[in-house]
Amino acid sequence: MDQLTVSGLMEVMKEFFPPNTSVAVSNHETFIYYQPSRLIDLHIRVGDPIKPGSVTQQAIEEKHQVSTYIDSDVYGIPYYAMSVPIFHNHVLTGAVTTIHPAKPSPISRNLLTIKAEDRWYPIPYSDVMYLESEGRKTRVQARTGSGYHKLNLTELEFMLPDDAFIRVHRSYIVNVNFIQEIQPDSHSTFLLIMKDRTKIPVTQTYTSAFRKSLNY
């Protein structure tokens, strides 16, 4: 895919990214597209090599999605990012990386406040079973009921504690403490049966990270 094609595609796709997100696209060695946001700029230039220790390098090396914090040793400023490797005919050809300025302050890290029936309800993270993308909002399913959060799934992914929550699908994040069983599904993927009997697929993009997270 050449630079002009990538630039055109990113112009179409940028409305799907959270606000103030920088976006980088690379092949397996260098960056072929970069668009900084107003709040975070790693000063990447087209043609720059992928730096060791960056989230892009990790995604390409591990061949699965990586979401993590990167300290200032790599690009001079700390950032949070998600990088998804690109495959063509099962051959890794590059990665798309979204770059975010920071996680929310620690004060907001213990709970989510959801809206249901014109009221707001603070829900502790430990009570959240799973989150489902619905348009530009996110439906949060808790033990006590469900409601909506104004942030999208990618934005919430960076708020949630990594030891309990994991992305398993473009549209789902699950709390691993509410997984009742894991069933094999087609194409080397899995189907999660949650404790409320909801069935949630683990798609191939997330299978490797999911297995690694649950140590099996």
Buried (B, 14 or more C-beta within 10 A) or exposed (E): BEEEEBBEBBEEEEEEBBEBBBBBBBBBEBBBBBBBBEEBBBEBEBEBEBBEEBBBBBBBBBEBBBBBBBEEEBBEBBBBBBBBBBEEEEEBBBBBBBBBBEEEEEEEEEBBEBBEEEEEBEBEBBBBBBBBBEEEBBBBBBEEEBBBBEBBBBBBBBBBEEEBBBBBBEBBBBBBEBBEEBEEBEEEBBBBBBEEEBEBBBBBBBBBBBBEBEEE
